[in-house]
């Protein structure tokens, strides 16, 4: 039993249209998925280097250089905070729990972390003082979206 040529051509045309539609749908869906992944990754990026992304390249470089210099200067504090966290873990893992040792390690870590934070915030404040009003508004907006000024949703009561 053979199909008439006209019917076979019609079936082939319908099959081709369906295949093209399916390929387009798969391609469009993949494109949208990839773009959503990129957008989600950008939204999750936090930190000062992402907060300066909307500023001109020269300003971004200026902030990056200032933050690098601050990092170099605060390296002993950063290492002290790291060492303190290791001491906290060791104090918690110790078979003989020593609350005084834990409290001392926590205090040392907290003090070092706060000193680093104060230096970084001072660097950002110094940088902000060099910006014009428009650039400063871009920085504030980005700091609220991506940086340390991000508030997030209000907690539920």
Secondary structure, 3 states (H helix, E strand, C coil): CCCCHHHHHHHHHHHHHHHHHHHHHHHHHHHHHHHHHHHHHHHHCCCHHHHCCCCCHHHHHHHHHHHHHHHHHCHHHHHHHHHHHHHHHHHHHCCCCCHHHHHHHHHHHHHHHHHHHHHHHHHHHHHHHCCCHHHHHHHHHHHHHHCCCCCCCCCCC
